[in-house]
């Protein structure tokens, strides 16, 4: 019994599609390299600015978590004035809700390379000493200096306050404490009082602690009237808000970078859409060879992913390293105006993953849409029409 041969529909061997997409990209190596480079640069610049602003704010919040709940400063016609420590402590402790009141010695003097912040080491500094890997607190005539304070070759540190004084540097703060101790000089309380010109029994300000953070604002009226002299009280929440606003202003480049990102992406979308739309001839040939619209769309998607994913990974890695590499110093020069050696920053990466994912999506989604748009636009067109319209 004779059987007539059955007709078989022609189906092109188009698997695997990623290999087809890679081969197509390698046919235009300069175009592929250009797109990867531009996408990486867009993500790097934008992510670095956004990550730095967020990291500085997060790190400041962590540091301020150990700060006093409120700081009391005496004010007068000429500005800040020393506060009489004993009566001030008694007045603060008499306010309901206050758990601790501690007088502090600190002020700004002239150091070898510019201003330096002198801090008197009291009994509460042992915690700071252990956290900063300091062997011991300074005695009279000794000092512990931050990395931004340069002593003489013989280990002597010359400071000029109300009087010039010289100290022997016995230790330096750990580089991990640079964000707070970069320009700090820790002295014995008597030396700090002498160089700052503070009389015996006086302090620079009063650190006040409360049990709950919610009590900071609640006790302000009672605390402000507890002192005989006029005072100004700053809460930890106000200090936190000040630093957050300052970092946001300093990191205003982040907003500029978002604008530049959107503008750059518009240029890339325009370029890719125009380039892909101009390749109607190629789409027509593929459809005439049996490729379905789904095959063509999948091919374009793989092309976009083979460009976008490496570019995004490269941009994310570079930006993350620029911001969170241990001991980075470039933000000090760029954002905070350090002319000498800037502080080494060890920033908290909290929230970095969300920022990177959002920014990557902001960059990649328009790019992928621009690549897929021509294939979807010509999905219903006849192959012959696409081939004819695609000729120059």
N, C-alpha and C positions, 0 to 999 in steps of 0.2 A: 504494500500500500504506500503510494507516494504521498509525501507530506510537503506542502509548499513551505519554503523557509519563512519564518516569522520576521517581520521588520522590527528592528531594535532602535529605539530613539537614542540619538547621540548625546552622551553626557560627558562633558569634559572632565579630565582629571585635575581638579583644582584643590586637592588636599595635599598637604596641610596649608591652609590659608596664611598662617603666619610666615611660612617660608616664601610664599608669593609676595607678601607685603615687604619682607626684608629684602628680597631680590629687587623689588621695585625701588626701594629707598636707596640701595647701593648703586642703582643706575644713575642717581643724581646725588653723589656724595657731598658736594658743596652745599646744595640746598638743604640736605638733611642736617649737615653739621651746623649750618647757619641757624636753623630753627631750634635745634637742641641748645645751642649757645645762647640765643636770645631768650628762650624760655627760662633757662637756668639763671641768667643774669636778672631777669625780672623777679623771679622767686627769691633769689639771694638778697637783692637790695631791699625788697619789700619785707621779707621775713626777718631780716636782720634788724631793721628799724622797729618793727612791731615787737619782736622778741626782746629787744633791749629795753624798751619802755616798760613792758610787762615784767621783765625780770628785775629791773631796778625797783619797781613798786612792790613786788612780792618780797624781795630781800629786805626792803625798808620795813615792811610790815613785820617780818620775822624779828628784825633787830629791835624794833620799838615794842615788841611784846614784853621785853625785859626792862623797858624804860619805866621811870616813875609814872604813876597815874596822873599826878599834877606837879607842876613846877611853879614855885612862888618866888617872885622877884620884887624887891623893893624899888620903887620909882621915886624920882624927885625932879626938880626943875632942870637938872642937867642930864637926866636919863637914868640909867641903872645905878643903883647905889648898893654898897655892902649892907647885909642884913645881920643884925645881932642874933647870933646863932641860938643861945640858950633860951631867951624869951620867945623866939620864933617857934622853936620846937615845942615848947609848952603850949603856946597858943594854938598850934595846929593839932596837937594831940587832944586838946579839949573839945574839938569839933567831933560830934558823933559820926562814925563811919570811917575815920582816919585810923589806920592800923600802925603806921610808921611814918616818922618825919626825920629826914636826915639832911644836915647842912652839907653843902658841897663847896669845894674850892676849885675854881678854874678861871681861866682868862687867856687872852691872846697877848703874846709878846713877840719881839723880833728874834727870829732864828737866823742861822747861817745863810739860808737861801730864801728867806721871806718869813711870813707870819707862821708862828707855831702856837699850838694850843697847850697851855700848861694845865695839868690836872694834879691836885693834891691827893696822894694815896692814903685813904682812910682804911678803917677796919673792914669795909665792905669790898675792898679791892682784891681780896684773896680769891674771890670767884673769878674776877677778870684775869688775875695772874695765872690761875690754873687753865682757864679756857684759852689763853694766848700763849701758853707754854713758857711763861716767865718763871725763872728759877726762884726768884724772891722779889719782894717789894723793895724799893730803894730806901737807903738810909740817908742821913744828912750829907749833902755834897754829892749824891749819886742821882742817876737818872736812868729811866727806861724809855727808849725812843722808838717812834714809828719808823718805817722804812723810808719815809720822805724827809727825815731829819738826818742830815749828814754831819757827823762829828769830825773833829780834826784827826790827823793821823795818829796822834798819841792818845786817842780815846776821849779827849776833852770836848765838851759841848758848851759853846758860849751863847748865852741868851741875854737879851736886853729888855728889861721891863721898866719898873720904876727905878731899878738899879741894875747895873750889869752884873751877871753872875756866871761862873763857870762850874760845870758838873762833869763827873766821870760817868760815862755811859757803861753800865754794867750788863745791859741786856737789850734786846730789841723785840718788838712785838712780832708774833708770827705773821707771815705774809697773808694767811687766811683772814686776819683781822684788819687788813689794810683798808677796807671800805669804811671802817670807823676809827682806826688808830693810825692812819697814814701820817698825819702831821701832829700827832699827840706826843707830848713829853710828860712822863709820869714822874713826879717829884715827891719827896717827903713833905708832909703837910706844912712844917715850919718853913722849908725852902719855898714852897709854893706861895705861902702867905707873904713872905718877905719880897719875892720878886714881883708879886702882883700889887704890893702896897696895901695889903689888908691888915688892919689892926688885929691884935690878939682878941679872940672871942667873936670875930666877925666871919661871915661866909659870903660866897658869891650869890648863892640862892639856896632854896630849900626844896628838897625832893620829898613829895608827899605820896603815900601809898594808901589805897583803899582796897577793900576786899573784893568788890564786884566792879567791873568796868562800867556798869550802868550807874554807879554811884558818883562817877566823876562830875557829871553836870549837876547832879542833885545837891551836892554839898557846896557848890560854888558860892551861893549867897552867904551861907554861914561861914565859910572859910575866908572869904574876902573881908568880912567884918570882924574877924577874930584878931586882926593885927592893929596895932596903934598907928602905924604909918601906912601910907598908900602903897598898895601892892598890885602887881599884875599877875594873874594866874593863867597858865597855859595847860590845857588838858592833853592827855596822850592822843585823844581822837583829833584834836586840832593840829597837833604836830604831824600826825599821820596824814591828815588831809593836806597840810602844807607841802610835805615831801611828794605826795602823789601828784599834786598840781605842778610842782616844780619839775618833776621828771616828765610829766606830760608836755610841759612847755619846752623843756630841753629836747624831748623826743618828738617835737613838732614835725620833724622830718618824716615821722611815720605817716602822718596825714598826706604829706607831699608824695611819699612813696606810693601810697594807695592811689592817688591821682595819676602818678606816672605809670603805675601798673595798669590802670584802666585804659589810659591813652595808648600805652604800648600794645595792650591786648587788642585794642581796636585796629591798630595798624597791622598786627599779625593776622587778625581775622579777615581784614580786607585783603591782605596779600594772599592768604591761603584760599579764600573764597574765589578770588579772581583767577588764581592759578589753577584751581581745580575745575572751575567752570570752563576755563579755556581748554580743558582736556576732554571735551565731549567726544572727540574722535576715539580716544582710548576706551571710554565707556561704551560707545557704539560697537567697537570691535569685540569687546568682551561679551556684550549681549548677543551679537551675531554668532559667536562661538558657543552659545548655549548657557552662558552665565545668567543666573537669575538676579533679580534686583537684590534679593537677600544676600547672594554671594558677593555682589559688588559693594553693598553697604558694609558687609562684614570685612571685606578687604580694606575699605577705607578706615574702618574702625581700628583694625590691626595696625595700619599705617600710623594713625594718630597715637595709638598707645605705645608703639615702638619708638616714637619721638618724644611723646609727653612724659611717659613714666621715667625713663633715664634722666630727662631734663629736670623733672621734679625731684627725683632722688638726689641728684647732684646739687641742685639749689638748696634743698633742705639740709643736707649734710654740711655744706659750706656755711650757711647762715647759723646753724646750731653750733658749729665749731667756733665761729667768730664771737658768739655771745657767751657760750657756756664753757669754753675751754678754760681749765683752771689757771687763774692768774692773768687773765687778759688785761691789757693796759690801754688799748686804743680808745675806749670810750672816755677815759680821763682827758686825753688830748683833744678829741673831737668835740665832745659835748660839754666838758667842765672846765676847759681852758687851762689845764695844767701845762706850765711851761717847762718845768723840770720833770723828774721821773714821776709818772702818774701812779696812782694806787693800783695794786693788783686786785682784780675783782674775782670773787668766787660767788657767782650769782645763783639763785634758786631757780631751777627749771620748771617750777610749778606752772601749769597752764600752757606750756610750750607745745605739747602735742595737739591741743585743740586749735591753737593759732596756726600751726603748720598745716593741719588738715584743711582748715577753712581757707587759707590762702592758696593752697595747692588746688582746691576745688575752684576757687575764683579764677585761677589762671587756666587750668586744664579744660574745664567745661566749655568755655567759649571756643577754645582751640579745637576741641573734638567736634563741636557743633559746626564749626566752619569747614572742617574736613568732610563731614557727612552730608552737609547741605547740598552740594552738587549732585551726589548720587541719588538722594531722595527727590531732588528737583526734576531729574531726568528719568525717574523710574518708569513713567508711563510712555515715554517717547519711543518711537520706532528706531531700531538700530540704524537703518539706512539714513534717517534724518539726522541722527547724531553724528554719523560718519561724515556726511556731507557738510553739516554746519561746523564741524570741527576742523575742516581744512582751512589753511591760511588763505 
